[in-house]
Amino acid sequence: MTSSPQPAGWYPDQQNPRMYRWWDGQAWTADTRPSHDAEMIELDIEGGHAPDKIRAQVAKGTQNRGGGVTGGGTLFSEPVLVVNQRAKLIEMSNEFGVFDQNGNRLGGVVQVGQSTFKKAIRLLTNYDQYLTHRFEIRDANHSTVLKVTRPAKVFKSRFLVTKADDSPIGEIVQENVFGKIRLGFLVNGQKVGGIFAENWRAWNFVIKDHADVEIARITKTWGGFVKAAFTTADNYVVEIHRPLRDPLASMVVASALTIDTALKQDDKG
């Protein structure tokens, strides 16, 4: 973007004329929306996120393991990631903003590759759960840092994690169908950790390394009455208990930022 309007709102993205980007009044964010008729159908009911609300969300959604610890200001170096989904009355593509524990924007998650045909399927049927879903994790400068693809599936889900240039990092593989969902992290065919739902409805997750030691936790938080009553949008907090090295660091960030919305597709049937 080359211009900086004053009022918060949606403005044409000069880098992609088919998209709008959200200006929060001070800076351009990672939130984008299509400039065609889909934006009118989806009926966005939420604007930017207020830092004070995010700090309150952190207080309710953490166990204070990362609270007060200064991070490095990136998606891979912060001990707490706050993930808030854009609330839409009708949702045809998922979008999340990612913030640090003080409410500073770190980046976002955007579902990509949603053709008009796939959006129509999502709007009118439940068949969308069986189709391929693609997500891009972007940093605060809107650059893609990770990609997550969930190929078309029947029973068990599988997620391919790659770098921005599509070079492979690993896979997240669903290990069971019934009961509390378990998914393993595979890198070059070797299990390096996994993500485990703490309840049958898969609202909260624990992430463990290869030694079965908890290294991160995902806790769903209350998004407010309007968001809960009229949309399927979710808010949650990710606590990363200690600095991690790649490829585990990328696997944890990829799973933490996309697993909830990717698994949500499986709940439609």
N, C-alpha and C positions, 0 to 999 in steps of 0.2 A: 504494500500500500504506500502511496506517495503523499496523500493528503490526510489530515487529522481533524475530523469534524469534532465539534464540542459536545453536543447532546449525545447521550448513550442511545444506541440503536443499530439497526441493520443497514449496511451500506454495500454497494457493489464492490466486489473484489477485483482490483485492477489486474491481478495476476491470473484470474480465472473469471471471465465475464459471465459465465453461467452460474456463478455462486455469489452469495452475499456473505459478509463477515461481520461479526459483532464487535462494535466499539463500545467499551464499558464506561466511556467518559474520560478515561485517562490513557488507555492503551488498546491496541488491537488484540483480540483474544484468539484462541484456537477454534472457537465455535464458528461453524459455517452452516449455510443453508442453501438449498437450490433456489435459483431465481425464476424457476418455471412454476407451473400451477401446483406442484406438490406442496410448496410452502403454505398455500392457502388451505389445502386439504388437511394438513397436519395440525394446524391451529396451535401454534406455540403459545403457552400461557405463562412463560417464565422468562425474565430477563437475566441480567448478570447476577452473580452471587456476591453477597456482602461479606467482607472479611470477618465481621463480628459474629455472623451466623455460622461461619465455618469454624471459628474458634470454639463456639458453643458446641458444635457438632463433634469436634475433636474431644472435648471434655467428656462427652457422653459415650463416645465410641472407642475410647482407648483404655488401656490398663496402666497408663502412665509410664510405660517402658521407654517410649520415645519422647514423651512430653518434656519440653525444656531443653532438649539436646539440639544443638545447632547443626543443621545439615549443610550440604554443599550447594543447595539451590537448584538441583536438577532432579529429574525423575529417578535417577539411579543413585543419588547420594543423600536423599532425605529419609529420616527415620519414620516419618508419618506422611502418608499420601491420602488426601481427601478426594474422593471420586463422586461427583454429582452429575446425575443424568439430566439433560434438558427435558423439561416436562412438555409433552404434547398430548392434546386430546386424542388425536389419531396419529399413531406412530408407524412410519414406514421405513425409517432408518434410525439407528441408535447413535446418539452423540453424548459424550461425557466431557466435563471439564475436570482437570486434575489440579489440586492446590496443595501447598504445604500447610503445616499446622497453624500458620499465622494468616492464612487466607491469600497468600501470594500465588498467582497462577504459575504452574510448572509446565502445563501442556494440556493435551486433550486426547480423546479417543474418538475416532470417526468410523462409522460403517461405510464402506465404499463398494463400488461395483453393483449398486442397486439400480438395475435397468427399470424402465417404465413397466415392463411386463412383470418383473419380480415384485415391484411395489404393488401392482394390481393384485397379484397372488396374495401378498401379505395383507392387503386391505380386505379382500373378499373371501379368503379361505384360510384353512389351517395348514395347508400344504407347505407353507414357507418353512416350517420346522425341518423339512427333509432336504432343503436346498443348501448349496454352498454359501457360507457367509464369510466376508472378509473385513478385517479391521486394521486401521492404521493408528499407531501410537505416535503422537507428534509432540515435540518439545515446545517451549515457550516461544520459539521463533517460527513456529508452524512447520518445522522440518520433520519429516518422517524418520523415526529412530528405530522402530520395530514394526513388523507386520505379523498379524495372526490370521490364519485361514482355517476355518472349520469346514472340511469337505462335506459333500452331501452324505447323509448317514441314514440308517434305518433304526438301529437300537443304541449302539454305543457311539459316543462322539470322539473325534480325534482332532487335535489342533496342531497346525504346523506353524512354528515360530521361526521367522527369518529376520535378517537385518534389512535395512532400507533398500539395499541393492539386490534383495532376494536370495542372498547366500544363506544357507540353512544354519540354524542354531540348534534346534531340537524339536521334539514333539511332546505334546501333552495328551495322554491316552486315557480314556475312561476305562476303569477296571471292573466296574460292576453296573448292573442295571437296577437292581432292587436294593432298598435300604439307603443308608447314608452314602452319598456319592463319593467315590474315591477316584482320583486321577493321578497317574504317574508321570514324572518328568523323565524323558528319555533323550540322551545326548549320545550320538554315535552308537545307538543300540544299548547303552548302559543306563540303568536307572540312577538318577542323581538326586531324587527327592520326589515330592508329591504334594497334592492338595487334597484335603479331607473335609467334607461337610460335617458340621457338628450336630446337625439334626436332619430329619428326613426331608424337610422342605428346602434344604440347602440355602439357608439364609446367611449363616456364618460359617467361615472356613478357617482351618489351621493349615499352614504350609510347613512341611518338614524337609530336612535334608536326607541324604542317603543313610545316615546313622539313626534316623527316626527322631531327631532332635528338632523341636519347634524353632523355626527361624522367622516366621511371620504369621500374622493373624489378620483376617478380614471380618469386620463387624458391620452389619447393616444398621443404618441409623434412620430415625424418623425424619421424613422430608416435609412434614406439615400436612394439614388436613386436606387442602385442595389437591396437592400432589398425590396423596394417597387415595383420595376418594375418586378422582376423575382421570388419573393417568396410571400407566404402568411403570413410571420412572422410579429409579432406585437411587438412594444415596448410601455410601458406605465409606468406612475408614480402614486404611491398610496400615498396620504397624509392622515395620521391619526391624527385628530385634538387634541385628548387628550388621556391619558392612559385609557385603558379599562380593565375590569375584565372579567374572564370567566363566563359563556360560550360565552358571546358576543364577547370577544376578539378573540377567536378561529373562530367564525362564520365570523367575519370581515376579518381576515387573509385568511381563506379558500376561501371566495367569491372573495376577491380582487385578489388572486393569480391564480385562476382557472376559474373564470366565463367567461372571454373573450374567452379563448380557448375552453371551453365547449360549449358556445353558438355558436361559429364559426361552429361547426359541423352542427348546424341547418340551416346554410345559404347555404348549398351545394345543396339543392333540388330545 
